[in-house]
Amino acid sequence: MPGLSGFDLQERLTNAQLLIPIIFITANDDAPTRERAQKGGVAYFPKPFDAQSLLEAIGKALGGR
């Protein structure tokens, strides 16, 4: 997403009142980033992450489990 961060996307979706679950995946894991991502009620995975955990988060985001 050239020129657009995940947080920018999250803000645009919120402003458009689109309730789309967002899963953040980042190589820049620090406390402020982690806290900001988790406030939005989204899944957050610092790299490297467990593939099974990601699949479970996707399932939950899609209303599965």
N, C-alpha and C positions, 0 to 999 in steps of 0.2 A: 504494500500500500504506500507507494511513494508519496511523501508529503502528508501522510495521515497516520497518526499513531492509533493504537488500539483504544486508548482513552478518548481520543478525538472521535472515533467511530462510536464508542459507547455514548458519548455526550450527544452526538447527532441523532442516534436512535432514540435516546431518552427525550430529546427536544421534539422529535417527530411523534412521540407517544407510541413508539413501536416496541412492544415487549418481546424482544428477541434475546434469548439467553446467550451470553458471551462467555467463552472459555479463553482465558488469557494464558499464553505460553510465552515465556520470556527467558532470555539468557542473562538479563540484568536484574537479578533477585536482590532487592534491598528492602528494608522495612517500609519506607514511604510508598514504594511501588506496590508491595504486597498489600499494605493497608488500603490503598486506593482501590485496587482491584477487588478486594474482598468486601468493601463497603457496598459495591453494586450488586452483591448477591450472586456473583459469578464464580465459576471454578477458576483456580489459579494454579499453574504448574510451572515451576522453575525448571530449566533444563539442567541436567538430563531428568527425564521423568519416566515413570512406569507406564508402559503402554496400556496395561489392564486398567489402571486407574483412570486414564484418559477415556478409554472406551466406556467405563462406568459413568463418568461425568457426562459424556455425550448422550448415553441412554437416559440419564436423569434429566438432562436439558430437554430432551425430546419427549419427556413425559412418560418414559418407560418405567424405570425402577426408582 
